[in-house]
Amino acid sequence: MKLAKVTFPIMAGFLFIAGIRLVGAPMVTLGKHAALHVEGDLELKSLSNITMAVDNKKARSDTIISFTPGLQFTLFEQSPHINFSLAARRSFIHFLDEDYFNEEPWNIAFQTGYNGDLFSLNAFYVTRETMQNISSEVYESPSNARLEDDIVQSTLENFGLNFHIAFSPKTGFRSGVTWTGTNYAPDKNGNDNFRDLKEMVIPFTLFYKVTPKLESSLGYRLRRNDVEKWPNGDLGPKYTDHYLHVSLLGHVTAKTDVQVVVGYQNRNLRKNDPQHSFATDVHWKFMATEKLHLRAGLFRDFSVGSKEGATIEISSANAGFDLLFNRALTLNTKGQIRHSEYSTGRKDLGVNGGATLTLKPSKSHWEFRTGYRYDWSEFKMSGDSYDYKNHNFSLGSSFLY
């Protein structure tokens, strides 16, 4: 994924010119049902450990400037049933000290579909180039890929379709299929350190609306994970997961929203080597007051190691709150603790958390934000213990028209 580097003077000039063009660029309307949106994101970040190194001698801090312009073409924006959008964004990421890591990753997304009361069908495709540890967001499910002296880069592809059929005003059926691919780029020396991963998911869900705003369901999910073959030609492991679950989703009270998915999961590497696990995905939100919203969640599921292809059991808990000072100014916070247990014997314990203050003036196309994120992770393997930490400060603005 290594692309052409951008020198800082050239990039600074480009940012200035692009910023002027974004401010003066209106949304373009193409006929009655088509529109072209212009967007841009400019962010300044300070990281204390850009590669998440566990060796203090290799831990490097840096300041990063990133600019991300984008375009989004949409059809049928005013339609309550039909949607179509095609968006493309490109980031220009510049490290002030370690300029070897300068990159220009792409993010392309397509979505279309029909949404009706009795039937809906949607299709999507997303491809995104990523750089480990650079985002200022608090990750819901951090990657287990890490290098001591380099930044892990990957390309994520996700495409699929889903449909919904209503049998009556209260009952119906949902299903579909989703493919996800994670392709890792070689490190700065040209070495492949991680195995590419492929995943296919097919869910089947029968649902019943307890109330107009609260839904219960019974579901089954089939998931297949394939790990790329090893450098010596040996095939990587293939995992098949069977997950039977029940769920409750929607408004429990006027002030409480929940998503509760709990069930039993079976993972087969070989027919004589099954694993069994309780799995869950819970989200809870409570409006304590009009200005204070509380959030919490629990998660447990299987995953796959990106280096050795090991099976992983991940358990995590998170909590946070949103403080709405007024219609324009909001404070969002989130903290998470995570435990991962590998079939190879490795165990990880991680904590991350952060806060973001966002200002979005009324009737404005601009948004301004500042934030902080902290990451700490410890992993134990072969009798040894290692840990890393990182402080991530950010200041940014976004424009969308």
C-alpha positions, 0 to 999 in steps of 0.5 A: 500500500506504499504510495508516493510521499508528500513533502511538507511544503507541497502538502501545506500549499495543497491544504491551503488551496483545497481549504479555500475551494472547500469553503466556496464549493456549494453542493451541486444539484444534478436534476431533481433526484441527483446531488454531489456533496463535497467534504473535507477533514483536516486534523492535527495529531500528537502521538507518543508511540506511533508503532506501539513499541514495547521496547522504550528505546524504539518508542517514537513520538510524532506529530501528524497532519492529515487532510482528507478531501472527498466527494459523494454522489447520491440519487433519490435523496428525498425518496423514503424507499430508494437509496443510492450513494457512491463516495470516495475519500483520500487522505494525505497523511504527513509525519513531521519527524518520521516522514517515511510513514507518509501515506495517501490511503483511499476510502471508497464506498458504494450503497444502494437498495430499496426499503419498504414496509413489507420488503427491503433489499440492500447491497454495499461495497467498501474498500478502505486502506488503513494505518494502525494506531493513527485514528483518534477514535476509541476502537470498538475492536482493535486489531491484534496486528502489531509491529515493534518498529513499523506501522501496520498497513492493510486494505479492508474490503467489505461487500454484501447484500441483505434483505428483509421480508415482513410476514405481518405488521409484527413478524418477519425474516431477515437474511443476506451474505457479507464477505470481508477481506483483510489484506496486509501490506509488507513492512518497510523491508518488504517482509510479509509479517501477517496472513491475509484473512477472509470472512463470510457471514450468513445470518438468518433471523426471525423477528417479532415486534413486541411494541412498535419500537421494541423488537425481539428475534431468534437467529442463527449465524454461519461464519467462515474464516479462511487464513492465507497459506503460510510462506512455505506453502502450507495451507492456513487454518479454516474456521467454521462458526455456528451461532444460535442467539436470541435478541432484544432491540429498541426502546425499553422505556422512554429513556432507555434503549437496548441492544441485547444479543446473547447465545451459544457458539460453536467453532470447528477447526477440524471435526475432532477439535471443536470449541464452544463459547457463550457469545454476546453483544450488548449495548445500553443507553440511558437518557439520565437528563436531556443533556446527559446520556449514559452508555455501556456495553458487553461483548464476547466472540471468537476472532482470528489471529493475524500473524499465526492464524490462531483462534481467539476468544475476545471479551470486553466491556465498555462505558461512557457518557455524552454531555450535550451542553447545548445544540452545538457543543457536545462532549463524548467519552468512552472507555473499554477493557478487553481480554483476549485468549489465544489457542497458542497460549498467548493472553492479552489485556488491554485498556483504551479510552478517550474523550472528544469535544465537538462544536457544530454551529447551527446551520453550518457546514463546519464541525470542529473537534478536539480529543484525547485517546489513551491505549495500553495493552499487555500480552503474555506468551512463552513465559514473558510479558510485554506491554505498550502505551500510547497517548493520542491528542487531536485537533480537527475540523470537518466540512460537508456540503 
